[in-house]
Amino acid sequence: MHHSLSLSAMGLVENWKGDYERAAKLQTEALAIARERNLLVPLLFNFFLRGLTLTAKGEYDDAFLLFREGLALSEQVGDEAIHHRLLNCLGWLYSEIGDFDRARILNEESAQVGRSFSVINTTTRKHGCESQCTRLFQLVFGSKPNLLRAIPKADLGLPSTCTPIPQLP
């Protein structure tokens, strides 16, 4: 499970750096592992993150299929943590193709679902990049993420306002 989630997270870092090809490669491998081993959390996480990368690349058809598959699975198992993220990203995809009405509907639904429960990273944008990174890596790697310590700061491609995550208590 950790291998698939680690590859997904590494793909997300590459996405943030703008290297969508590398991100897609890492996330393709992560999704394959999750499918092969039938791992629920990595599957949901990968539908979300790989779809996000494919949308950024402009590969809307493939991203749409992943988001729809992820939404179907999250509804089937009663997931709340990833479901609203999938709705939000699908809304972004619709805005990218110019269907702003559908994008608004999906984003409103995402916000409503997100407000109905407390999840990691729902409102972290106001806290900045470090909080987003911290929460993501806490979700993926547990309470004391050390991944950022293993990757040189220059390789993260984070905005200059971001600093490495401090050691967590």
Secondary structure, DSSP 8 states (H G I E B T S, - for coil): -HHHHHHHHHHHHHHHHT-HHHHHHHHHHHHHHHHHHT-HHHHHHHHHHHHHHHHHHT-HHHHHHHHHHHHHHHHHHT--TTHHHHHHHHHHHHHHTT-HHHHHHHHHHHHHHHHTS--TTSSGGGG-HHHHHHHHHHHHH-SS--HHHHS-HHHH---TT--------
